[in-house]
């Protein structure tokens, strides 16, 4: 019969490896970097009397803006055990370096659409590493605008003194706006929030009107409405009117045709549309509207020459692109 030999492994550290016995699983870096006395990770050093001012506005009521701030403090952490209250404890000097990173998380509620909300975050002494903001509701660029401004102390009137604009952008729930990594944006640099919105039916014999968000820029893409005329004799001429925030008329646009009594016509206006009328089957009218950038509190509405008290506008819908702020 053969014999069985057991190998007993000895306890302790593994033996040293021989030359060329170890092979790395990765390619080593060509360069190495220092870990002590290196340059600061940020060029922005804030003081204890500085304030971070956050201002936001949204197309969506019930929005919540989430703000995350990271600071590198000049002081390190002092580990120690708590002392009995009865003992007199000498104050421990605050160590200077190596610093610790402090993360500040705040939320800013935006309960109402088209109304600015503000948040003030007191700073402490240290290097400002990053500021980021992202939404909870808004999923499309242009729906929510945020500005982050570093303010140096406060004036005698209690108003913050703006020093550095950090963020002026349009965050979403997936893409944050931030400093210093993300480029600051202006509304004209990117696409706005594409929105389709219905307008409540006015009373019989009345015109309908839509008011743009304020403050915001709105680009109207299309408008549609059904006009049902009463049996009262007479032709009606329906057009779409653009007016500024003061009520000054920018222009009226619509088909050249008129609508007789006792008819129901759908009016369709769109940018770059070709005018056409179908008076025999679907009673549709198509006309072009200009490519206009409308400011805050501008109005778009109907203006119907010869309207009767029994005429009714209904099924009104607008499609537009909006940039808040």
C-alpha positions in Angstrom: 0.0 0.0 0.0 1.2 3.5 -0.7 1.7 6.2 1.9 -0.1 9.6 2.2 2.0 12.6 3.0 0.3 15.7 4.6 1.8 19.2 4.1 1.3 21.3 7.2 1.2 25.0 6.5 3.0 27.1 9.0 1.4 30.2 10.6 3.0 33.5 9.9 3.8 36.0 7.1 4.3 34.6 3.5 7.8 34.2 2.4 9.5 36.8 0.3 9.0 36.4 -3.5 12.0 35.8 -5.7 13.1 38.1 -8.6 10.6 38.3 -11.4 8.2 36.2 -9.5 5.6 38.9 -9.1 3.8 40.1 -12.2 1.5 43.2 -11.9 -2.0 42.9 -13.4 -2.0 46.5 -14.6 0.4 48.8 -16.4 2.0 51.3 -13.9 1.6 55.0 -14.4 4.3 56.9 -16.1 4.1 59.8 -13.6 3.6 60.1 -9.9 2.3 63.0 -7.9 3.0 64.5 -4.5 0.8 63.9 -1.5 2.1 66.7 0.7 2.5 70.4 0.2 0.7 70.4 -3.1 -1.2 73.3 -4.6 -4.8 74.0 -3.4 -7.5 72.1 -5.2 -9.5 75.3 -5.8 -8.8 78.9 -6.6 -11.8 80.2 -4.7 -11.2 80.7 -0.9 -14.2 81.8 1.0 -14.4 83.4 4.4 -16.7 83.0 7.4 -18.8 86.1 6.6 -19.5 85.0 3.0 -22.9 83.8 1.9 -23.9 81.5 -1.0 -27.1 83.0 -2.5 -29.3 80.6 -4.5 -32.2 81.9 -6.7 -34.5 79.7 -8.7 -37.7 79.9 -10.8 -39.6 77.1 -12.4 -42.4 76.5 -14.9 -43.6 73.7 -12.6 -45.3 74.4 -9.3 -44.3 72.1 -6.5 -40.7 71.9 -7.7 -37.9 71.2 -5.3 -34.3 72.3 -6.0 -31.5 70.2 -4.4 -28.3 72.0 -3.7 -25.0 70.3 -2.7 -21.9 72.3 -1.6 -18.5 70.9 -0.9 -15.8 72.8 1.1 -12.2 71.9 2.0 -11.7 73.2 5.5 -8.3 74.4 6.6 -8.6 72.6 10.0 -8.3 68.9 10.6 -10.4 66.7 12.8 -9.2 66.2 16.5 -9.9 62.7 17.7 -10.4 62.4 21.4 -12.5 60.6 24.1 -15.2 62.6 25.9 -14.2 63.7 29.4 -16.3 63.6 32.6 -18.2 66.8 33.2 -16.7 67.1 36.6 -13.1 67.3 35.3 -11.6 70.6 34.1 -10.4 70.1 30.6 -7.9 72.3 28.9 -8.9 73.6 25.5 -7.3 71.6 22.7 -5.8 73.8 20.0 -7.4 73.6 16.6 -5.0 71.8 14.2 -4.2 73.5 11.0 -4.1 70.9 8.2 -4.5 68.4 6.9 -8.0 69.7 6.0 -11.3 67.9 6.0 -14.0 68.0 3.4 -17.4 69.3 4.5 -20.5 68.6 2.5 -23.6 70.9 2.8 -26.9 69.7 1.4 -29.9 72.0 1.2 -33.3 72.0 -0.5 -35.2 75.0 -1.9 -39.0 74.6 -2.3 -40.6 76.3 -5.3 -44.4 75.9 -4.5 -45.7 78.2 -7.3 -44.7 78.4 -11.0 -43.1 81.6 -12.4 -42.2 82.9 -8.9 -38.6 83.3 -7.8 -37.5 81.6 -4.5 -34.3 82.2 -2.7 -32.0 80.3 -0.4 -29.0 81.6 1.6 -26.3 79.2 2.7 -23.7 80.7 5.2 -20.1 79.8 4.3 -17.2 78.9 6.6 -13.5 79.5 6.0 -12.0 77.2 3.4 -11.7 76.3 -0.3 -14.9 76.1 -2.2 -14.6 72.8 -4.1 -18.0 72.5 -5.9 -21.6 73.7 -6.1 -24.3 71.6 -7.8 -28.1 71.9 -8.1 -30.6 69.4 -9.6 -34.4 69.4 -9.7 -37.0 66.9 -8.4 -39.8 67.5 -11.0 -38.3 69.1 -14.1 -37.1 66.7 -16.7 -36.6 69.1 -19.6 -34.0 71.8 -20.0 -35.6 75.2 -19.7 -38.3 74.4 -17.2 -36.2 75.5 -14.2 -33.6 78.2 -13.9 -31.1 78.5 -11.1 -28.5 81.1 -10.2 -25.8 80.7 -7.5 -23.9 83.8 -6.5 -21.1 84.0 -3.9 -21.7 87.2 -1.9 -19.1 88.9 0.3 -20.7 89.7 3.6 -23.7 92.0 3.9 -24.2 95.7 3.5 -25.6 98.0 6.2 -29.0 97.5 4.6 -28.8 93.8 5.0 -28.5 93.1 1.3 -25.8 90.8 0.1 -23.0 92.2 -2.0 -22.6 90.0 -5.2 -19.0 88.9 -5.8 -18.8 85.9 -8.1 -21.5 84.3 -10.3 -21.0 80.6 -10.0 -24.1 79.1 -11.8 -26.6 80.5 -14.3 -28.1 77.4 -15.9 -31.1 75.1 -16.4 -30.9 71.9 -14.3 -33.0 68.8 -14.6 -33.6 65.8 -12.4 -30.9 63.9 -14.3 -28.4 66.6 -15.4 -27.4 69.0 -12.7 -26.2 72.6 -13.0 -22.9 73.1 -11.3 -19.6 74.9 -10.7 -16.9 74.6 -11.8 -17.4 71.7 -14.2 -20.5 72.8 -16.2 -20.6 75.7 -18.5 -22.9 78.6 -17.6 -25.8 78.9 -20.1 -28.0 81.6 -21.4 -31.5 80.9 -22.7 -30.7 81.6 -26.3 -27.8 79.0 -26.2 -30.0 75.9 -25.8 -33.4 74.5 -26.5 -36.3 75.4 -24.1 -39.0 73.4 -22.6 -41.5 72.2 -25.3 -45.0 72.5 -23.9 -48.5 71.8 -25.2 -51.1 73.6 -23.2 -54.9 74.0 -23.4 -56.8 77.2 -22.7 -60.1 77.3 -20.9 -63.1 78.0 -23.1 -64.3 81.6 -22.7 -67.9 82.6 -22.2 -70.2 82.7 -25.3 -69.5 85.9 -27.3 -66.1 86.4 -25.6 -62.5 86.1 -26.9 -59.9 83.8 -25.4 -56.5 84.8 -24.2 -53.3 83.2 -23.0 -50.6 85.0 -20.9 -47.0 83.9 -21.1 -45.0 83.0 -18.0 -43.3 85.9 -16.3 -40.3 86.1 -16.1 -39.7 83.9 -19.1 -39.1 83.9 -22.9 -41.7 82.1 -24.9 -41.5 81.0 -28.6 -45.0 80.2 -29.9 -44.9 77.3 -32.4 -48.6 76.7 -33.1 -52.1 77.6 -32.0 -55.4 75.9 -32.7 -59.0 76.8 -31.8 -62.6 75.9 -32.9 -65.1 78.8 -33.5 -68.7 77.9 -33.7 -70.9 80.7 -34.9 -74.6 81.2 -34.0 -77.4 81.4 -36.5 -77.4 85.2 -36.3 -76.6 86.5 -39.8 -73.3 88.0 -40.6 -69.8 87.0 -41.4 -67.1 86.7 -38.8 -63.3 87.2 -39.4 -61.1 85.4 -36.8 -57.5 86.3 -36.2 -54.8 85.7 -33.6 -53.4 88.8 -31.8 -50.0 89.2 -30.2 -49.6 91.9 -27.5 -46.8 92.9 -25.2 -47.0 93.1 -21.4 -48.3 96.7 -21.6 -51.1 95.8 -24.0 -49.5 97.2 -27.1 -50.5 95.2 -30.2 -47.6 93.5 -31.9 -49.7 92.2 -34.8 -52.8 90.2 -35.9 -52.4 87.1 -38.0 -55.0 84.8 -39.6 -56.6 83.6 -42.8 -58.1 86.0 -45.3 -61.4 84.1 -45.4 -64.5 84.8 -43.3 -66.9 82.5 -41.5 -70.6 82.6 -42.1 -73.3 82.1 -39.5 -74.2 78.6 -38.2 -70.8 77.1 -39.0 -67.9 75.5 -37.0 -64.4 76.2 -38.3 -61.1 75.1 -36.8 -58.3 77.6 -37.1 -54.8 76.3 -37.2 -51.8 78.7 -37.0 -48.2 77.5 -37.1 -44.7 78.8 -37.8 -43.9 78.5 -41.5 -47.4 77.0 -42.2 -48.9 77.3 -45.7 -52.3 78.9 -45.9 -55.1 76.6 -47.0 -58.8 76.3 -46.4 -61.2 73.3 -46.5 -64.7 74.7 -46.6 -66.5 71.6 -47.9 -65.5 68.7 -45.5 -63.6 69.3 -42.3 -64.0 73.1 -42.2 -60.3 73.7 -41.4 -58.3 76.9 -41.9 -54.5 77.1 -41.9 -52.3 80.2 -41.7 -48.8 81.2 -40.8 -47.8 82.9 -37.6 -44.4 84.8 -37.2 -41.4 83.4 -35.4 -41.5 85.7 -32.4 -39.7 85.6 -29.0 -42.4 86.7 -26.5 -41.3 88.3 -23.2 -42.9 87.8 -19.8 -46.6 88.6 -19.4 -47.2 88.9 -23.2 -50.6 87.8 -24.4 -51.8 85.6 -27.3 -55.5 85.5 -28.0 -58.3 85.7 -30.5 -59.7 88.8 -32.1 -62.9 88.1 -34.0 -64.5 90.9 -36.1 -68.3 90.6 -36.1 -68.5 88.2 -33.2 -72.0 87.5 -31.9 -73.1 87.0 -28.3 -73.9 83.3 -29.2 -70.6 82.6 -30.9 -68.3 80.2 -29.0 -64.6 79.5 -29.0 -63.5 76.0 -27.8 -60.9 73.3 -28.1 -58.1 75.9 -27.8 -54.5 74.6 -27.6 -51.1 76.2 -27.9 -47.7 74.6 -28.4 -44.7 76.7 -27.4 -41.1 76.6 -26.2 -40.3 78.4 -23.0 -37.1 79.4 -21.1 -37.8 80.4 -17.5 -36.0 83.4 -16.0 
